Every structure is written in structure tokens, then in C-alpha cells.
Amino acid sequence: MLELLKNNITPKIPLRGSISASGDLIPLAYLGGTLEGKQGTMVWIGRKSERRVVTADVALQMSNLTPIRLGPKEGLALINGTAVSCGVAALAMHEVNNLAVLSQVLAAMSVEALCGTDESFDPFFAAVRPHQGQIEAGQNIHSFLTGSRLVKRHHGIEEGSLRQDRYSIRTASQWLGPVLEDLVLASTQLSVECNSVTDNPLIEFDLENPGHTRTHHGGNFQAKAVTSAMEKVRLGTQSIGQMLFAQCTEIINPKLNNGLPPNLVVDEPSESWLMKSVDIMIASLQSELGFLSNPAGTHVLSAEMGNQSLNSLGLISARYTHVAVEVLSQLAAAHLFALCQALDLRAMQFAFLEAMRPVIQESTSEILSEILSDGEDLKVFHASIWKHFSMQLDITTTLDSTQRFSTIFKALQPIVLDFASSPSSNIVFTVKKWSSRCSTQAQEIFLRNREGYLNQPDASGILGTAARRLYKFVRDDLKVPFLSTAMLRDPDAGTIPCSDNAPIQLELTDGQQLRPNMTTGSLITTIYNSIRDGSLYLPALECLAEVKVSD
């Protein structure tokens, strides 16, 4: 068998047909036929990119291998075990273990995208409810958020603010914890199965008395342990997917996402529905995961004229787990795509607020000086007007910039009147003048800031340690850009329509190259492929390694 692997010879085994009870008799028979060089057994030969189908005898001849002649008991030992179902299950197990690590990083990134709190992952919660999975998930996510400028502490004193995050992020460690525990048990089951004797009958040798041997007839070929592991794993993929789905829909929805624009658009909201297709896609994917999470082992039928009345369906369960892995990988890719877009929008807003604050203070000092008193009252006014401006900014994300800032500063006028120190015949005119000036300046700064950020997007400076790794991998290694609708409309011209229909020219960096026929689907596929080929797992596992080192 090792020589078959070395010579790139793979038996062409039917996908279906095994009930994994008397082992995987049918699939393993094709392996036995290959070893014997049978003319009726078809195999793949050659490397994947250039392989072709030939008969087993031809493949052995091409590789200068001699067909084997099976001795007593060897045929049974070869085909009467759980090797196929166990091997297929082990490959799925490896993928889901990696996806479980990735899901914890995505949970941390979701906390940052929603400007949530790390309080939910304080070690105290696990200390008073010490489930091992919750301890591990909480510790990891808490560590992943280290250094983030987006993470907040919710004190519940700000008007209209949430005292606690919604469940999609607040209970992430409690949600993932039992899944991690199930995956550990499933891994243990498969590890034992991979290193066990599973044919029948079994021969017991007495090494001290070689003349005394016993033949045991039993049922080690029943692959229920594989089924048990795979049912847990597949249910785990559904649970992980449910969390990612809940987080992603919350991030896309302006009523829930704490100040991000609808559909995570960088364009004017009335001109773009960037994440609409993503929102629909992830609903489809999670629905499919829900279907796939149903157990296979409950569909047993009696076989072999009643002899195999109990059969594990282990290979069927393992096969459907691979389907679940593909679906969850697509969902994770879509969520990561949305997360990077959301984090760039947060960074863009950081830059806008930084530029806007001194402008408001300057206009206030220049225009409102005659109705506001100096000293401490003025400082209190500046703090109050900035707090309410920031709040209004968060609740007006559905408006185009032409309406947004005039709406915001009209809403701030009553606050100015409340702080007015003395009545004046011109007070209404003064407040309107201030409001008009600030709204005009705000729109100009917003559009200029948007243009500048689109030309050189980089959110890494405000992110936690884990989010920074994955963000840079997506933007720098995969070349998936911070996306505007213009990039989808016209891939040959890097322009984005402005509110006055004058296009903004995008001077794209190396990490934001436009691609011919670029779509949200093609960009998500790029991320998906990096999950499937394992390259995305490397930065995710590096994040996990940093947690272990810090311990």
C-alpha cells in the first residue's frame, strides 16, 4: 500500500454503497483488487494535475510493482475493517478543528466590528462556570482582542446605548465551548479508531506460549464510533455556522451594527446594496448546514438478509460531514469578507472624527461666542455637542451625505439653545448659521476623507492582535480590497461616484488592485479557496499560538 502511494496509484472507489457494518467491505474490496492487480479494478495513476484512469494491472506494470498474492486471513484483514470510513472521517475532523479555531478569531473580529466589549470574555465568567470548552474559548477571544481601539466598556449611561452586547458576540464563548468539547471527544474517538484492529475474526497470540492461540469472532468492524464522532462534528458545524450567521447579519444591518452603514457600503447608501447578496447567501448556507446536521445513523435498514440488522452508516455520515465542511467554509469566507469591509469602515470613520472635532470647536468659538459663556460652561458644551454629534452620526447612516449632515446639525440645535447663556434677538439666526456652517464643513470633510481612505485603506492600526493578522492576510496576501460599488461597475477605471456625480479617482495601492470582472462572489471565493487549501489557517493558528505563549 505504501508503494501505491509513492507511485501515485489510487483505487477508484465508489462514493456510495457501504453501510460500514461489516467494515467498509465494498470500498476496501477495490483496494484489495488494486493490490492484486485485477483487470476489473480501475485506478487513478499520476499526479493530480495529469492523472488518468487505467486498470489495476496496467498501473502496477507502469510502476514496476508486482501484484501481491494474499495469504490466509489477509483478505479478511484487508477488507473487513473500518479503514475507509475512519480515514474519510479523520480528514473531515482535521478541517473542522481548524474551522473551530478560525471561528474564534472571527468572533473576536465581530466584537471589534460591532464596537463591542471584551468584558463578556472576562475569566471570571469561566471561573464560576468552569466548563473546559468555555474556559478555552473565552480565554482565546479575550486574548485576540488585545490592543484593539474598537473594543469598549459598556457602562449603560449613554443615551440610547446598549448596556450589554447582543447575544451573537456576548455569548460566543458559551456557545462555542460545548462545540469545542464535542470536537475533542470526536477527535479522541477517531484517534482510537485509527489505531485499532477492526477486522474479524481476530487472532490472539500468546507470546509466552506460541502454541496456544485463540480465534475471536466478534464485531470490531462495526463503525459506530466513527458515526458517533461525525454526528457530533456535523452538529458542531451547524452551531459554529449559526454564530457566524448571527454575527454577520448583525454587522450588515444598520439597526443593529452600532453605526455602520447599511450593507456596509462605502458609497452613498441610496446608490449601493453591496452586501445584499452576501446577506442572502449566508441565509442559504446556514439553512443547508441545519439540514446537514441531521444524524445519518438514525436511517439504518437491515442488510445481508437480516445478518447486518445493525449497521453504523459511518461512511455516509463522514461523507456528509465533508459537505458540511465545504458549506461552513463558504460561510466563514463570506463573514470574513464582510468583517474586513466593516473594519475598514470603522477606520475610515475614526479618521473622519479626528478631522471633524477641531472644526466643530472652531466654528463654535467663532459663531456662538456671543450666546455662550466662557470657561467651564464652554468646555461642558463642547463635550456635550461632540457626544451628541457622534450619536447622531451613528443613527443617520442610512442617509446620503447630502442629507445626513444637515439632518445631524438640525438635531443639535436644541442643545445649543439649552446652553445659551443670555437671550438674544439674533439667537435663532446665530444657531442656524452655526448649523449651516458645520453641516457644510462636515460634508466636505466626509467626502474628502472617504476619497483619501479609499486610495489608501488600512485599518490595522486600530485592530486587536488577531484581527490585524487576518485583516492583513486578506488585504495584502489575498489582494481582496476594501470594496466600493465603482470597482464592480467598471473594473477598468478606479472611480467612485460622488454625491455631485463628479467621480473620485482612486489611486489604488498594491494591496487593492482592481481585477477584471471582479464581483463580491469572486472575492469571497478567493477567501474560500484560502480556507480550503489551508493557507488561511496559518495566520489563525498563529493567533492561537500567541495565546498559548502568553499563558
KAQUIRA-V673943 format. One record per residue. N is the residue number from 1. PSI is psi in radians with two decimals (999 if undefined). BURIAL is + if it has 9 or more other C-alpha atoms within 8 Angstrom, else -. Layout:
n-><N/N>
psi-><PSI/PSI>
burial-><BURIAL/BURIAL>
This chain:
n-><1/2/3/4/5/6/7/8/9/10/11/12/13/14/15/16/17/18/19/20/21/22/23/24/25/26/27/28/29/30/31/32/33/34/35/36/37/38/39/40/41/42/43/44/45/46/47/48/49/50/51/52/53/54/55/56/57/58/59/60/61/62/63/64/65/66/67/68/69/70/71/72/73/74/75/76/77/78/79/80/81/82/83/84/85/86/87/88/89/90/91/92/93/94/95/96/97/98/99/100/101/102/103/104/105/106/107/108/109/110/111/112/113/114/115/116/117/118/119/120/121/122/123/124/125/126/127/128/129/130/131/132/133/134/135/136/137/138/139/140/141/142/143/144/145/146/147/148/149/150/151/152/153/154/155/156/157/158/159/160/161/162/163/164/165/166/167/168/169/170/171/172/173/174/175/176/177/178/179/180/181/182/183/184/185/186/187/188/189/190/191/192/193/194/195/196/197/198/199/200/201/202/203/204/205/206/207/208/209/210/211/212/213/214/215/216/217/218/219/220/221/222/223/224/225/226/227/228/229/230/231/232/233/234/235/236/237/238/239/240/241/242/243/244/245/246/247/248/249/250/251/252/253/254/255/256/257/258/259/260/261/262/263/264/265/266/267/268/269/270/271/272/273/274/275/276/277/278/279/280/281/282/283/284/285/286/287/288/289/290/291/292/293/294/295/296/297/298/299/300/301/302/303/304/305/306/307/308/309/310/311/312/313/314/315/316/317/318/319/320/321/322/323/324/325/326/327/328/329/330/331/332/333/334/335/336/337/338/339/340/341/342/343/344/345/346/347/348/349/350/351/352/353/354/355/356/357/358/359/360/361/362/363/364/365/366/367/368/369/370/371/372/373/374/375/376/377/378/379/380/381/382/383/384/385/386/387/388/389/390/391/392/393/394/395/396/397/398/399/400/401/402/403/404/405/406/407/408/409/410/411/412/413/414/415/416/417/418/419/420/421/422/423/424/425/426/427/428/429/430/431/432/433/434/435/436/437/438/439/440/441/442/443/444/445/446/447/448/449/450/451/452/453/454/455/456/457/458/459/460/461/462/463/464/465/466/467/468/469/470/471/472/473/474/475/476/477/478/479/480/481/482/483/484/485/486/487/488/489/490/491/492/493/494/495/496/497/498/499/500/501/502/503/504/505/506/507/508/509/510/511/512/513/514/515/516/517/518/519/520/521/522/523/524/525/526/527/528/529/530/531/532/533/534/535/536/537/538/539/540/541/542/543/544/545/546/547/548/549/550/551>
psi-><-0.65/-0.67/-0.59/-0.77/-0.78/-0.54/0.25/0.78/2.10/2.14/2.43/1.62/2.37/2.46/-0.64/2.83/-0.07/2.41/0.02/0.81/-1.11/0.97/-2.90/1.24/-0.89/-0.89/-0.74/-0.41/-0.56/-0.56/-0.76/-0.73/-0.60/-0.79/-0.59/-0.10/0.66/2.43/-0.41/0.02/2.18/2.50/2.77/2.47/2.47/2.93/2.80/-0.70/-0.34/0.33/2.76/2.91/2.25/3.02/2.79/-0.69/-0.66/-0.73/-0.74/-0.69/-0.77/-0.50/0.15/0.72/2.48/2.25/2.50/2.71/2.07/2.36/-3.07/2.37/-0.33/-0.64/-0.81/-0.78/-0.55/-0.71/-0.14/0.72/-3.06/0.34/-0.72/-0.92/-0.67/-0.72/-0.77/-0.70/-0.69/-0.67/-0.73/-0.69/-0.76/-0.78/-0.78/-0.60/-0.73/-0.71/-0.55/-0.68/-0.82/-0.68/-0.57/-0.66/-0.74/-0.60/-0.77/-0.73/-0.58/-0.68/-0.77/-0.75/-0.56/0.09/0.82/-2.88/2.62/-0.05/-0.57/-0.32/0.30/2.38/-0.35/-0.64/-0.76/-0.48/-0.60/-0.07/1.27/0.94/2.32/-0.70/-0.74/-0.70/-0.84/-0.83/-0.76/-0.75/-0.76/-0.88/-0.71/-0.74/-0.69/-0.47/-0.03/2.28/0.01/2.35/-0.07/-0.37/2.38/2.82/2.20/2.00/-0.19/0.26/-0.29/2.37/2.24/0.07/2.74/2.35/-0.57/2.66/2.76/2.89/-0.46/-0.54/-0.57/-0.63/0.40/-0.72/-0.63/-0.52/-0.78/-0.47/-0.94/-0.55/-0.79/-0.69/-0.70/-0.68/-0.63/-0.78/-0.75/-0.72/-0.70/-0.77/-0.79/-0.61/-0.75/-0.78/-0.70/-0.45/0.51/2.84/2.13/0.32/-3.02/2.41/2.94/2.47/2.15/2.08/2.41/1.81/-0.51/-0.40/1.39/-0.38/-0.26/1.81/2.70/2.47/2.18/2.17/2.06/-2.61/0.67/-0.21/-0.14/2.02/0.58/-0.55/-0.65/-0.79/-0.81/-0.78/-0.79/-0.59/-0.71/-0.75/-0.76/-0.67/-0.60/-0.67/-0.64/-0.74/-0.78/-0.80/-0.68/-0.70/-0.82/-0.70/-0.82/-0.73/-0.77/-0.75/-0.59/-0.67/-0.58/-0.50/2.05/-0.30/-0.26/-0.25/0.19/0.79/0.15/2.66/2.77/2.42/0.32/0.72/2.45/-0.34/-3.11/2.33/-0.53/-0.14/0.01/2.48/0.94/-0.83/0.18/-0.81/-0.59/-0.74/-0.76/-0.74/-0.81/-0.49/-0.73/-0.79/-0.77/-0.59/-0.71/-0.68/-0.65/-0.73/-0.77/-0.36/-0.21/2.49/2.51/-0.53/-0.10/0.06/0.61/2.37/2.61/2.46/2.94/0.92/0.71/-0.22/-0.82/1.08/-0.37/2.13/2.48/-0.47/0.57/-0.72/-0.68/-0.79/-0.73/-0.70/-0.78/-0.42/-0.63/-0.64/-0.75/-0.64/-0.76/-0.78/-0.79/-0.63/-0.70/-0.75/-0.75/-0.68/-0.76/-0.72/-0.75/-0.68/-0.83/-0.67/-0.79/-0.67/-0.78/-0.71/-0.63/-0.69/-0.67/-0.77/-0.68/-0.68/-0.62/-0.84/-0.67/-0.80/-0.66/-0.66/-0.48/-0.57/-0.87/-0.48/-0.75/-0.74/-0.70/-0.80/-0.63/-0.82/-0.64/-0.73/-0.63/0.13/-0.55/-0.28/-0.11/2.49/2.72/-3.12/-2.52/-0.61/-0.65/-0.67/-0.73/-0.70/-0.80/-0.76/-0.73/-0.77/-0.58/-0.69/-0.79/-0.54/-0.78/-0.69/-0.77/-0.60/-0.66/-0.49/0.09/0.41/-0.29/-0.16/2.55/2.73/-0.47/-0.50/-0.51/-0.86/-0.53/-0.65/-0.75/-0.86/-0.40/-0.67/-0.39/-0.20/-0.76/-0.54/-0.70/-0.78/-0.63/-0.53/-0.10/2.25/-0.47/2.49/2.61/2.51/-0.41/0.23/-0.70/-0.75/-0.72/-0.78/-0.71/-0.65/-0.77/-0.79/-0.77/-0.78/-0.85/-0.69/-0.67/-0.79/-0.70/-0.75/-0.73/-0.80/-0.69/-0.84/-0.68/-0.72/-0.69/-0.78/-0.79/-0.71/-0.67/-0.58/-0.58/1.26/2.35/1.85/-0.01/-0.49/-0.30/0.08/2.76/3.05/-0.76/-0.81/-0.65/-0.72/-0.88/-0.64/-0.82/-0.58/-0.79/-0.79/-0.75/-0.77/-0.81/-0.25/0.57/2.04/2.87/2.07/2.29/2.77/-0.54/-0.58/-0.47/-0.57/-0.77/1.56/-0.21/-0.15/2.05/1.40/2.65/2.22/2.37/3.00/-0.44/0.30/0.12/2.12/2.48/2.21/2.26/2.08/1.59/2.46/3.04/-0.55/0.01/0.82/2.37/2.49/2.54/2.36/0.65/2.34/2.89/-0.64/-0.73/-0.59/-0.72/-0.65/-0.65/-0.76/-0.74/-0.78/-0.61/-0.45/-0.80/-0.57/-0.04/-0.12/-0.55/-0.45/-0.45/-0.93/-0.56/-0.75/-0.51/-0.66/-0.76/-0.68/-0.63/-0.62/-0.80/-0.67/-0.71/-0.42/999>
burial-><-/-/-/+/+/-/+/+/+/+/+/+/-/-/-/-/-/+/+/+/+/+/+/+/+/+/+/+/+/+/+/+/+/+/+/+/+/+/+/-/+/+/+/+/+/+/-/-/-/-/+/-/-/+/+/+/+/+/+/+/+/-/-/-/-/-/+/-/-/-/-/-/-/-/+/+/+/+/+/+/+/+/+/+/+/+/+/+/+/+/-/+/+/-/+/+/+/+/+/+/+/+/+/+/+/+/+/+/+/+/+/+/+/+/+/+/+/+/-/-/+/+/+/-/+/+/-/-/-/-/-/-/+/+/+/+/+/+/+/+/+/+/-/+/+/-/-/+/-/+/+/+/-/-/-/+/-/-/-/-/-/-/-/-/+/-/-/+/+/+/+/+/+/+/+/+/+/+/+/+/+/+/+/-/+/+/+/-/+/+/-/-/+/+/-/-/-/+/+/+/-/+/-/-/-/+/-/-/-/-/-/-/+/-/-/+/-/-/+/+/+/+/+/+/+/+/+/+/+/+/+/+/+/+/+/+/+/+/+/+/+/+/+/+/+/+/+/+/+/+/+/+/+/+/-/-/+/+/+/+/+/+/+/+/+/+/+/+/+/-/-/+/+/+/+/-/-/+/+/-/-/+/+/-/+/+/-/+/+/+/-/+/+/-/-/+/+/-/-/+/-/+/-/-/-/-/-/+/+/-/+/+/+/+/+/+/+/+/+/+/+/+/-/+/+/-/+/+/+/+/+/+/+/+/+/+/+/+/+/+/+/+/+/+/+/+/+/+/-/-/+/+/-/-/+/+/+/-/+/+/+/-/+/+/-/-/+/+/+/-/+/+/+/-/-/-/+/+/-/-/+/+/-/-/+/+/-/+/+/-/-/+/+/+/-/+/+/+/+/+/+/+/-/+/+/+/-/+/+/-/-/+/+/-/-/+/-/-/-/+/-/-/-/-/-/-/+/-/-/+/+/+/+/+/+/+/+/+/+/+/+/+/+/-/+/+/+/-/+/+/+/-/+/+/+/+/+/-/+/-/-/+/+/+/+/+/+/+/+/+/+/+/+/+/+/+/-/+/+/+/-/+/-/+/+/+/+/+/-/+/+/-/-/+/+/+/+/+/+/-/-/-/-/+/-/+/-/+/-/-/+/+/+/+/-/-/-/+/-/-/-/-/+/+/+/+/+/+/-/+/+/-/-/-/+/+/+/-/+/+/+/-/+/+/-/-/+/-/-/-/->
